[in-house]
């Protein structure tokens, strides 16, 4: 039997049956074990995820109960082994969405660095297609606070990489709406802003691109007390000079020339 671990809330068997986990703490135990991968998750660490700094006196017994329930729900193909002082999860032939996501992001980023932009876009889209909502939205707050931010950052990196690849591939027209939304959600994230400036410039919307830079410069000064970074300044200069060979701000011209045709405006 093959399992696909969709997240801490449910498991999908290869026969289509979904095993739904009830209760925040039950989901937290599974999520923490999944994130730990093949590494030992200690009782103390698991206790922190479940109850923070004030675990109940019965915490060890409660953890044992949660693990026992998970063993019954997941069946023989998934093993939760006891290795003092904690547990290790082995999903066997199962597939974990987080592992698939990280693998696609890794391959996509490597392909992007080598200017294999079609390959990069393909893998990064596959990675992002695995997301169905905020990471760790239905687990205990301690685990969500610690790991949720890291997973969200991975998603943003994948979005940035995909936009980079699509810009090199000439897909700027269809990128603008998505990048506008991302800039509004993450106004201090300079890479999204620089990418949107490039896309707007290619769509003959130079005035909007320059206004976007001015807005970013003001926000960075007000919120962080800093000037725009190199990628945002580079995009600004390219728009001002109407660069004929304007490319995505993260890829050097020689790399793009080696892996794909340089795009003309």
DACOR-V637120 format. One record per residue. N is the residue number from 0. RES is the residue in one small letter. SS is DSSP state (alpha for helix, beta for strand, coil for the rest). Layout:
n:N res:RES ss:SS
n:N res:RES ss:SS
This chain:
n:0 res:x ss:coil
n:1 res:x ss:coil
n:2 res:x ss:beta
n:3 res:x ss:beta
n:4 res:x ss:beta
n:5 res:x ss:beta
n:6 res:x ss:beta
n:7 res:x ss:coil
n:8 res:x ss:coil
n:9 res:x ss:beta
n:10 res:x ss:beta
n:11 res:x ss:beta
n:12 res:x ss:beta
n:13 res:x ss:coil
n:14 res:x ss:coil
n:15 res:x ss:coil
n:16 res:x ss:coil
n:17 res:x ss:beta
n:18 res:x ss:beta
n:19 res:x ss:beta
n:20 res:x ss:coil
n:21 res:x ss:coil
n:22 res:x ss:coil
n:23 res:x ss:alpha
n:24 res:x ss:alpha
n:25 res:x ss:alpha
n:26 res:x ss:alpha
n:27 res:x ss:alpha
n:28 res:x ss:alpha
n:29 res:x ss:alpha
n:30 res:x ss:alpha
n:31 res:x ss:alpha
n:32 res:x ss:alpha
n:33 res:x ss:alpha
n:34 res:x ss:alpha
n:35 res:x ss:alpha
n:36 res:x ss:coil
n:37 res:x ss:coil
n:38 res:x ss:coil
n:39 res:x ss:coil
n:40 res:x ss:beta
n:41 res:x ss:beta
n:42 res:x ss:alpha
n:43 res:x ss:alpha
n:44 res:x ss:alpha
n:45 res:x ss:alpha
n:46 res:x ss:alpha
n:47 res:x ss:alpha
n:48 res:x ss:alpha
n:49 res:x ss:alpha
n:50 res:x ss:alpha
n:51 res:x ss:coil
n:52 res:x ss:coil
n:53 res:x ss:coil
n:54 res:x ss:coil
n:55 res:x ss:coil
n:56 res:x ss:coil
n:57 res:x ss:coil
n:58 res:x ss:alpha
n:59 res:x ss:alpha
n:60 res:x ss:alpha
n:61 res:x ss:alpha
n:62 res:x ss:alpha
n:63 res:x ss:alpha
n:64 res:x ss:alpha
n:65 res:x ss:alpha
n:66 res:x ss:alpha
n:67 res:x ss:alpha
n:68 res:x ss:alpha
n:69 res:x ss:alpha
n:70 res:x ss:alpha
n:71 res:x ss:alpha
n:72 res:x ss:alpha
n:73 res:x ss:alpha
n:74 res:x ss:coil
n:75 res:x ss:coil
n:76 res:x ss:coil
n:77 res:x ss:coil
n:78 res:x ss:beta
n:79 res:x ss:beta
n:80 res:x ss:beta
n:81 res:x ss:beta
n:82 res:x ss:beta
n:83 res:x ss:coil
n:84 res:x ss:coil
n:85 res:x ss:beta
n:86 res:x ss:beta
n:87 res:x ss:beta
n:88 res:x ss:beta
n:89 res:x ss:beta
n:90 res:x ss:coil
n:91 res:x ss:coil
n:92 res:x ss:coil
n:93 res:x ss:coil
n:94 res:x ss:beta
n:95 res:x ss:beta
n:96 res:x ss:alpha
n:97 res:x ss:alpha
n:98 res:x ss:alpha
n:99 res:x ss:alpha
n:100 res:x ss:alpha
n:101 res:x ss:alpha
n:102 res:x ss:alpha
n:103 res:x ss:alpha
n:104 res:x ss:alpha
n:105 res:x ss:alpha
n:106 res:x ss:alpha
n:107 res:x ss:alpha
n:108 res:x ss:alpha
n:109 res:x ss:alpha
n:110 res:x ss:alpha
n:111 res:x ss:alpha
n:112 res:x ss:alpha
n:113 res:x ss:coil
n:114 res:x ss:coil
n:115 res:x ss:coil
n:116 res:x ss:alpha
n:117 res:x ss:alpha
n:118 res:x ss:alpha
n:119 res:x ss:alpha
n:120 res:x ss:alpha
n:121 res:x ss:alpha
n:122 res:x ss:alpha
n:123 res:x ss:alpha
n:124 res:x ss:alpha
n:125 res:x ss:alpha
n:126 res:x ss:alpha
n:127 res:x ss:alpha
n:128 res:x ss:alpha
n:129 res:x ss:coil
n:130 res:x ss:coil
n:131 res:x ss:coil
n:132 res:x ss:coil
n:133 res:x ss:coil
n:134 res:x ss:coil
n:135 res:x ss:coil
n:136 res:x ss:coil
n:137 res:x ss:coil
n:138 res:x ss:coil
n:139 res:x ss:coil
n:140 res:x ss:alpha
n:141 res:x ss:alpha
n:142 res:x ss:alpha
n:143 res:x ss:alpha
n:144 res:x ss:alpha
n:145 res:x ss:alpha
n:146 res:x ss:alpha
n:147 res:x ss:alpha
n:148 res:x ss:alpha
n:149 res:x ss:alpha
n:150 res:x ss:alpha
n:151 res:x ss:alpha
n:152 res:x ss:alpha
n:153 res:x ss:alpha
n:154 res:x ss:alpha
n:155 res:x ss:alpha
n:156 res:x ss:alpha
n:157 res:x ss:alpha
n:158 res:x ss:alpha
n:159 res:x ss:alpha
n:160 res:x ss:alpha
n:161 res:x ss:alpha
n:162 res:x ss:alpha
n:163 res:x ss:alpha
n:164 res:x ss:alpha
n:165 res:x ss:alpha
n:166 res:x ss:alpha
n:167 res:x ss:alpha
n:168 res:x ss:coil
n:169 res:x ss:coil
n:170 res:x ss:coil
n:171 res:x ss:alpha
n:172 res:x ss:alpha
n:173 res:x ss:alpha
n:174 res:x ss:alpha
n:175 res:x ss:alpha
n:176 res:x ss:alpha
n:177 res:x ss:alpha
n:178 res:x ss:alpha
n:179 res:x ss:alpha
n:180 res:x ss:alpha
n:181 res:x ss:alpha
n:182 res:x ss:alpha
n:183 res:x ss:alpha
n:184 res:x ss:alpha
n:185 res:x ss:coil
n:186 res:x ss:coil
n:187 res:x ss:coil
n:188 res:x ss:coil
n:189 res:x ss:alpha
n:190 res:x ss:alpha
n:191 res:x ss:alpha
n:192 res:x ss:alpha
n:193 res:x ss:alpha
n:194 res:x ss:alpha
n:195 res:x ss:alpha
n:196 res:x ss:alpha
n:197 res:x ss:alpha
n:198 res:x ss:alpha
n:199 res:x ss:alpha
n:200 res:x ss:alpha
n:201 res:x ss:alpha
n:202 res:x ss:coil
n:203 res:x ss:coil
n:204 res:x ss:coil
n:205 res:x ss:alpha
n:206 res:x ss:alpha
n:207 res:x ss:alpha
n:208 res:x ss:alpha
n:209 res:x ss:alpha
n:210 res:x ss:alpha
n:211 res:x ss:alpha
n:212 res:x ss:alpha
n:213 res:x ss:alpha
n:214 res:x ss:alpha
n:215 res:x ss:alpha
n:216 res:x ss:alpha
n:217 res:x ss:alpha
n:218 res:x ss:alpha
n:219 res:x ss:alpha
n:220 res:x ss:alpha
n:221 res:x ss:alpha
n:222 res:x ss:alpha
n:223 res:x ss:coil
n:224 res:x ss:coil
n:225 res:x ss:coil
n:226 res:x ss:coil
n:227 res:x ss:coil
n:228 res:x ss:coil
n:229 res:x ss:alpha
n:230 res:x ss:alpha
n:231 res:x ss:alpha
n:232 res:x ss:alpha
n:233 res:x ss:alpha
n:234 res:x ss:alpha
n:235 res:x ss:alpha
n:236 res:x ss:alpha
n:237 res:x ss:alpha
n:238 res:x ss:alpha
n:239 res:x ss:alpha
n:240 res:x ss:coil
n:241 res:x ss:coil
n:242 res:x ss:coil
n:243 res:x ss:coil
n:244 res:x ss:coil
n:245 res:x ss:coil
n:246 res:x ss:coil
n:247 res:x ss:coil
n:248 res:x ss:coil
n:249 res:x ss:coil
n:250 res:x ss:coil
n:251 res:x ss:coil
n:252 res:x ss:alpha
n:253 res:x ss:alpha
n:254 res:x ss:alpha
n:255 res:x ss:alpha
n:256 res:x ss:alpha
n:257 res:x ss:alpha
n:258 res:x ss:alpha
n:259 res:x ss:coil
n:260 res:x ss:coil
n:261 res:x ss:coil
n:262 res:x ss:coil
n:263 res:x ss:coil
n:264 res:x ss:coil
